[in-house]
Amino acid sequence: MIQPYTTSTPMTANRDWLASRHGIDATETITLDLSLFTKNTHYVEPAAGNPHG
């Protein structure tokens, strides 16, 4: 009989750049104008090794 199994890999976000928790405790929303962004300058397309671009 084949038994199903799952695996997981814990990942911890690297937040060394934060000087304090203020940036994550007191957030405000903004709207980005995506037409002002240039591919490969401001972002890259998602790929298999880089799923979030």
RABEL-V785640 format. One record per backbone hydrogen bond with DSSP energy under -0.5 kcal/mol. NH is the residue of the N-H (numbers start at 0). CO is the residue of the C=O. E is the energy in kcal/mol with one decimal. If there is no record, write none. Layout:
nh=NH co=CO e=E
nh=NH co=CO e=E
This chain:
nh=9 co=7 e=-0.5
nh=14 co=12 e=-0.9
nh=17 co=14 e=-1.7
nh=22 co=19 e=-0.7
nh=23 co=20 e=-1.7
nh=24 co=20 e=-2.0
nh=25 co=21 e=-2.3
nh=33 co=31 e=-1.1
nh=35 co=32 e=-2.1
nh=36 co=33 e=-1.4
nh=39 co=42 e=-3.9
nh=40 co=37 e=-1.8
nh=41 co=37 e=-3.3
nh=42 co=37 e=-0.9
nh=43 co=52 e=-1.1
nh=46 co=49 e=-1.9
nh=49 co=46 e=-0.6
nh=52 co=49 e=-1.8
